């Protein structure tokens, strides 16, 4: 059985991650949080592609929707490789349908120039190894870099 306090911590951390990614995806069009909120109200939804377990994605979306009831989270769940391949295909076609991507291969998307850096205030609470030094992504798991 899972520890409820660990589940709450993971859910809260995941909520911050989703919020950060949502703000990252939108920050090209707005400068302040108020502008982001106004834009989100106008659009009314965020499309979240995730390789997380569907129950975890739903819990994350529920927390986000509770905080921002004017935004509906549409979840697309697939494996990390499928998500990255689909994101790259949409990017090459010039039409992306996602707002937020949660997959282990974000570095691939970063290297292809498909991510935009955003210095989220929440990033200060993430230790080194859980965030990109150039502010392209945050992670709930420590990213190990190995040199061969």
C-alpha positions in Angstrom: 0.0 0.0 0.0 1.2 3.5 -0.8 2.1 6.0 1.9 -0.6 8.7 1.7 1.8 11.5 2.8 4.2 10.5 0.0 1.3 10.5 -2.5 0.3 14.0 -1.4 3.9 15.2 -1.7 4.2 13.7 -5.2 0.8 15.2 -6.2 1.7 18.6 -4.9 5.1 18.5 -6.6 3.5 17.3 -9.8 1.0 20.1 -9.6 3.9 22.6 -9.4 5.5 20.8 -12.4 2.3 21.0 -14.4 1.8 24.7 -13.5 5.4 25.5 -14.4 5.1 23.7 -17.8 1.8 25.4 -18.5 3.3 28.7 -17.7 6.4 27.8 -19.8 4.3 26.9 -22.8 2.4 30.2 -22.5 5.1 32.6 -21.6 6.0 33.5 -25.2 2.7 35.3 -25.4 2.6 37.0 -22.0 4.9 38.6 -19.5 3.1 38.4 -16.2 1.1 35.8 -14.4 -2.0 38.0 -14.7 -1.6 38.0 -18.5 -1.1 34.2 -18.4 -4.3 33.8 -16.4 -6.3 36.0 -18.8 -5.0 34.0 -21.7 -5.8 30.7 -20.0 -9.4 31.9 -19.3 -9.8 32.8 -22.9 -8.5 29.4 -24.2 -10.2 27.4 -21.4 -8.1 24.2 -21.6 -4.5 22.9 -21.5 -3.5 19.8 -23.4 -1.2 17.6 -21.3 0.8 14.8 -22.9 2.2 12.6 -20.2 4.1 9.3 -19.8 3.0 9.1 -16.2 0.6 6.5 -15.0 -2.9 7.6 -15.9 -4.0 7.7 -12.3 -1.1 10.0 -11.4 -1.9 12.2 -14.4 -5.5 12.4 -13.4 -4.6 13.4 -9.8 -2.3 16.0 -11.1 -4.9 17.4 -13.5 -7.5 17.4 -10.7 -5.2 19.5 -8.5 -4.5 21.9 -11.3 -8.2 22.2 -12.1 -9.1 22.8 -8.5 -6.6 25.7 -8.4 -7.6 27.0 -11.8 -11.3 25.9 -12.3 -11.5 27.9 -15.6 -8.9 25.6 -17.2 -9.9 22.1 -18.3 -6.9 19.6 -18.5 -7.1 17.3 -21.5 -4.8 14.3 -20.9 -3.1 12.3 -23.6 -1.2 9.3 -22.1 1.5 7.4 -24.0 5.0 6.1 -23.6 7.8 8.6 -23.5 9.3 7.6 -26.9 5.8 7.9 -28.5 5.3 11.3 -27.0 8.6 12.7 -28.2 8.2 11.2 -31.7 4.7 12.7 -31.9 5.9 16.1 -30.6 8.7 16.1 -33.2 6.3 15.1 -36.0 3.8 17.9 -35.1 6.7 20.4 -34.8 7.9 19.5 -38.3 4.4 19.8 -39.6 4.1 23.2 -38.1 1.0 22.4 -36.0 1.4 21.4 -32.3 -1.6 20.2 -30.4 0.0 20.0 -26.9 0.6 22.7 -24.3 2.5 20.6 -21.8 4.8 17.7 -22.3 5.8 15.3 -19.5 8.2 12.7 -20.7 11.7 11.4 -19.8 13.2 12.5 -23.1 12.7 16.3 -22.8 16.4 16.8 -23.5 15.7 15.5 -27.0 13.0 18.2 -27.5 15.4 20.8 -26.0 18.2 19.8 -28.4 15.8 20.2 -31.3 14.9 23.7 -30.2 11.3 22.8 -29.3 11.4 24.0 -25.7 11.4 27.6 -24.5 13.3 28.5 -21.3 11.3 29.9 -18.4 12.7 30.8 -15.0 9.8 29.7 -12.9 9.8 31.1 -9.4 9.0 27.6 -8.2 12.3 26.3 -9.6 14.2 27.8 -6.6 12.6 25.0 -4.5 14.0 22.3 -6.8 17.5 21.0 -6.0 20.2 20.8 -8.7 19.8 17.6 -10.8 16.0 18.2 -10.8 16.1 21.2 -13.1 17.9 22.3 -16.2 20.5 25.1 -15.5 19.1 27.1 -18.5 15.5 26.8 -17.3 14.2 24.5 -20.0 12.6 21.9 -17.7 12.0 20.7 -14.2 11.8 17.1 -13.1 10.2 15.1 -10.2 13.1 12.7 -10.5 16.9 13.4 -10.4 18.4 13.4 -13.8 21.7 11.5 -13.8 24.2 12.4 -16.5 26.8 9.8 -17.3 29.8 10.3 -19.5 31.0 7.4 -21.5 
